[in-house]
Amino acid sequence: MTDKIAGRDTAAIDRSAIDSSTGMVRAVGRWQIVGLSINDVIGSGIYLLPAATAALLGPASLWAVLLAGLAVGLLVLCYAQAGSYYDQPGGSYLYARDAFGSFIGFEVGWMTWLTRVAAAAALSNGLALAISHFWPAAKDGWGWTMIVAGSLLALAAINIVGVRAAARTGVALVLIKLVPLLFFIGVGVFFVDWSRAIDIGAPLMGHLGEGALLLLFAYAGFENTPAAAGEYRNPRRDVPFALVTMIVIVTLIYLGVQVVAQGTLPGLAGSETPLADAARTFGGPAAALLLTVGAAVSILGSNSNTMLFGPRYLYALSADGYGPASLSRIHPRFRTPAVAVVVTTVLALALALTGSFVQLALLSAVARLCTYIGTSASLLVLQPRYGDRPEALRLPGGRLIPLAALLLSLALVASAGTRNLIAAGIAVAVGAVIYLLRRKAS
């Protein structure tokens, strides 16, 4: 691959960091990956989670948040171990392809990419809604269009310019988004009614399945971290470290937020903006505004990660012969999958502006579960193959953790709604047609 384009070379990039097999630059360090992992998991959901769990699970909410963190920890460990085997981009797609062959691998990668496109569209709309709380013009018309299109295009530009810029943006946004949450926990804890905050009681059994899905997907997003492994400095070591560090930090933050919300806001289950309403009880209007702004930044941060990781799935699929070869081209100057970024952005923008993203959003839950099932099942095959490598992460109990994660994912699929399953089935069928049109891989 040439190092010069139009008389300009890549001197600004450390040539020793360029991976000769992909042309990408390995520029993202360990703590940046930790920040990106947290950024992908803590999104808009944390600002709604306390009320939703209280409404669905009643007095068992706090303990359900903890149990959900432990349950998702099983899946996180699967991704951590699988990540220690590879230094190429692709994440779940790569694991499933290596374990079960090209067709299963493609379907996992295809479903994951569709989820990223739908998520980018939905998050850009969510950002406009959050901003409308303090700028009403963002609710509709030109203001709404400006926020939706402007945010997606800005994030696309950052991701085209370079993974280093994208990683720095993601880390900056996660630091900013954590400030309101840490304020909420650090100040709110002094105003907590502990008898209400740690109330022990049986969950509301009629909504147990729905509550479990809500909680487990509040922790979702971690699965995208390995997707950009081709641009991490030392992915086999740093991806497992980042994922384990992330789940510990996120679980502690979720617990802290739930404790303060339950202990300071009577009638929590009926609140539409639970964190802002709770903050108002102990910090006044200024605290409520801080949490409202925090929600907007949190959504923007999550979409920043979506626009970073989503195109990497498309790149990996194209590199293996699915779709136009241009999707796997690396920009000669910026060393990023620029065409894949543009295509992902254009589709997400079209879905966001037309509103048809709602139909694809129905795929999110089951598509994500397909990813979890694919990775945990793949690990059962990959452990004997790669488990003895020097850098391989070793899980206690051998196959017990991936087996438990697989059973958990299958149980969640069983609780998914009929519409979600039908939508997912249609997506899988479309993917099968695309698979049959595979060109010769580059």
N, C-alpha and C positions, 0 to 999 in steps of 0.2 A: 504494500500500500504506500502510495507516494506521501512524502512529508511536505510537499509544496503544492499550493493551489494559488493560481493567479499571482505568482511572485511572492506569496507570503508563506512562511514556513511555520512549523509548530514549535518554534523556539520557546514560546511562552509556556509550553507544556514540558515537564520533565520527561524526556524520551525514555528514560529507564523505567518509568511507571506505565508505559504503554504496553498493553498485552498484545503480543504478536499474533495470537490466534484470533482475536476479535477486533483489534484496532482501538479498543476502548482504553481510557486512562484509569489506572487504579489510584484514585485520589481520596477516597473516603475512609477515615480512620475509625477506630473502635468506639470512641465516645460519641462521634457523630452518628454512628449506626444506632447506638443506644437512644440518642435523641430522636432519630427518625422512627424507631420502633414505638416509642412513647407517643410521638406525634400522630402515628397512624391509629393507635388504639383510643386515645383520649380525644374524642371529637365532640359533636353536639350532644351525643347521647348522655353524657355525664350531667348536663344541665336539665335533663328531663327524667333521668333514671330514678332519683329518690321518690318522686311522686308516683311514677308508674309502678315501681316495685311495691310501694305502700298500698296502692290500690289493688294490685293483683295478689299480693302475698300477706298483707296485713302485718301483724306483729313479728312475723318471721323474716322480715325484709333484711335486717342487718346481717343475720346469720346466713341468709340466702346469698347475699353479696360475697361473703367470705367463702362459702362452699363453691360458688360459681368460679371464683378466682382459683381455687384449688383444682376444680375440674378442668378449667381451661389450661391450667398448668401442665396437665398431662399432654395436651395437644402441643403446647409450647415446647415441651421437652422433645416431642417427636420432630418438630421442625429444627430444634437445636441440634439434635443428633444427625439428622439428614443433612443439615447445613455444614456440618463438620466433615462431610465426605466430598464436597464439591467446591470448586472456585469459579464455576461458570454461571452466567445469568440464566434465569428460567424458573427457579424455585420449584413449586409443586409440579409444574409441567415436566421439568427435568427429572425429578424423582420418579414420577409415574412412568415416564417414557423408559427410563433405565430399568425399572423393575418389571414392567408389564408389556413393554413394546410400544410401537409408535401410535397405534390407534387409541389406546387408553390414555397415553400421555397427551395426545392432541386434544382429546375431549376435555381433559382436566385443564389444559392450558387455555382452550377456547372458552370454556365456561368462566374461568377466572378473569380473562380479559373482558368478556361481556360485563361481568360484575363491576370491573373498574370503570368502564365507560358509563354504565348506569349510575355508579356512585358519583362520578365527576359531575354528571348532569344534575343529580339530586342535590349534591352539596352546594353547587353554585346557586341553585334556587333557594336552598336553606340559608345561604349567606345573605341573599337579598332580603329574605324575611327577617333575619336577625337584625340587619342594618335598618330596616324599616321601623324598628322600635324607637330609634332616635333620629332617623331621617325618613319621614313618611313617604317621600317621593320614590323611595326604593321599592315600595310595595307593588307598583304596577307602572305601566307606560315606559317612558324613556329612561326613568331612573332605574327601574327593574332591569331593563335591557342592558343598561350601562354596567350595572353590578355583575350580572350574569356573564355577559360577553367579556367585559373588562378583566374580571378575575381569572377566567379560563385562559384568555389570550396572554395575560401577564405571566401566569404560571407556565404556560407553554414556552414563552420566550426565555424564561429563566432556565428551563430544562434543556432547551436547545443550546444555549450559550455554554453550558457545561455542567457535569454532574457535581463539580465542586461548588458552583454557585447554587445549584438546587439543594445540595446537602446543607449548605450554610443557611439558606432561606428556611429550610425545614427545621433546623436546630433553633434558629432565632425565633421562629413562630412557636415552637414548643416551650421555650423559656418564657415568652410573653404570655402564652395561654396558661402556664402554671401559676403565674403571679396571683390572679384572682382566686384560683382554687386554694392555694396555700394561705392566702388572706382569709378566705372563708373558713378554712379549718383552724388556722392559728388563732384567729380572733373569736370565732364562733364557739370554740370549745369552752370558753369561759362563761358562756351564757346557756349552756346545755342543761336541760332538765333530764338528769340521768335515769330517772325512773321510766321516762318515756323513751329515751334513746336506746336503751338496751333491754327493752321489754322482751321477755321470752314467752312465746306463745305458738300455737300450732298455725301453720299456713292456711290460707283460704283454699281448700282443696279443689274447688271448682275451677280455679285458674292456675293450677300448679304447672301444667304443661306450658301454657302461654308465658307464665312468669319465668320458667326455666329458659325458654328460648330467648326472651328479652335480656335476661342477665348474661347468658353465654355470649350473645352477639354484642353486648356492651363491651366485652373484652376482645372482640374480633378486630382484625386488621394486622395482627402480628404476622400472619401468613405471608404478607407481602415483602417482609424484610429481606428474605433471601433472593428475591427476584432480580436485584441489581448486584448480585455477588461479583459479576465481572468487573465492577467498578470499585470494589472494596479492596483495600490494601492487603488484608490477610483474612479473607472470608472464612476459612475453615476454623480459625480460632475466634474471630471477632463476632461472627453471626451467633454462635451458641452463647457467648458471653452477653451479647446485647439482648438476646431474647430472654434469658433467665433474669438478668438485671431488670428488664422492662416489666416482667410479670410481677415481680416483687414490689416495685415502685408503684405500678398501676393499682394493684390490689390494696396497698396501704392507702393510696389517695382515695379510691372508691369507698373504702371503709370509713375514712375520716369524713368524707362528704356526707355519707349516709347517716353517720352518728350525729353530726351537727344539724342536718336537715330535719331528722326525726326529733331531735331534742330541743329545737328552737321554734319550729313552725307547727302549731296546732292545725289540724285539718290538712296535713301534708298531701294526702291522697287526692284532694280536689284542686290542687294548685296547677296552673298551666305553666308558670315560671317558678318552680320551687326554690331554686338557689337564690334568685333575685328576691323573692318574697321572704325567704328565711334571712337573707342578709339585711333586708330592710328592718327586721325586728330587732337586730342588735347593732346595726351600723347606719341606719337611716337611709335617705334617698341616694346619697353618694355611694354607699356600699352596693345598693341595688343596681345603680348605673354601672359600677365597676364589673359586676357579674354579668350584666347584659352585654357590655362591650366584650367581656371575656368569651361569651358564647360565640360572638361573631368571629373573633380571632381564632377560636378553637375550630370552627368550621373551615376557615381559610387554611389553617394548618393541616387539617385532615385532607383537604383537597390538594394541597401542595404535595403531599405524599402520594396521593392517587395519580397525579400527573407525573410524578417521578417513576413510580413502579409500574403503572399500567402499560406504558409503551414498551417496557422491557419484556413483558410477556409476548407482545406482538412481534418484537424483534426476534425473540427466541423461536417462535413458531415459523416466521419467515425464513430464518437461517436454516431450518430443517425442511424447507421446501413448500410451506403452506402459505399461499398468497403471493403477491408480486415480490420479486427479488429486491425491489427498491426499499421495502420495509425493513430489510436487514442491513442496509447500507449505513456505514458510520460516517458522520460528517468529517471531512478531512482536516478541518481546522479545530472544531470544538470537540471532536471525538465522542459524539453522542449519537444515538439512533434518531436523528432529526426527523426523518420521514415518518417513522413510527409515532413520534411525538405529535407531528402535525395531523396525521390521520386520526389518532385517538382524540385529539382536541376538536377537530372538525365534527366528528360523530357526536361527541359529548355536547358540543355547542348546539348542533342541530336538534338533538333530543331535548336539551334544556329549553331552547327557545320555542319549540313546538308543543312542549308538554307531553309528548309521547314517551318521554323517559319513564313515565309511571309504569308502562307495560313491562319494560325491561327491568325496572326496579323490583318487580315481582320475582325475578329470577334470583335476586341477591341471596336470599336465605338458603335456598336449596343449592345454588351454584357454589356458595361458600362451603356448604356441607360436603359437596362433591370433592372439593379441594382437600378438606380434612380427611375424608375417607380415603382419597387417593394417597395422601402422604402417610397416614398411619399404616395403611395396608402395604404401601411400598417399603416401609421401614422393616417389616417382617421379612421381606426378601433381601433388602440391602444390608441388614445387620450382619448376616453370615459372610457376605461378600466383602464388605469394607470395614468391618468392626475391628480388625487387627491393625489398621493403619496407625502410625504413630500419633497423628493429630486427631484421630477419631474420638468423639465424646462417647464415654461409656455410661449407659444408664443402669441404675440399680434394678435388679430383677430381670435383666435381659429383655425378653419379649413381653413381659407383663405390662409395661407402660404403653407400648403401641397397641397391644390387644385391648386394654382398657379404653384408650382413646378411640379406637375403631368402634367398639361397642357403644360408647357415648355418642359418637357421630351418627351411627345407625339408628339409635333411639331417637335422636333429634329429627332425623329424616321421617321417622314414623309419625312424629307429631306435627309435621308440616301440613299446611292446608292443601286442599285439592287443587286450587288455582295455581299455587306455587309449583306443585308437582307437574301439572299439565304444561305450564309455561316452560319449566325446565326440560320436559320431554321434547317439546318443540325445538328448543335450542340445541339439544343433543342431536336431534334429527338433522337440523341445518348443518351442524358441525360435521356430521357423517358425510354429507354431500361434499362439503369443502375438502374433507379428508380424501375423498375419492379423486379430487381434481389436483392432487398434490403434484407439483413439478419436481424436477430433479434438484435436490438440495445443493446449495452453493458450496 
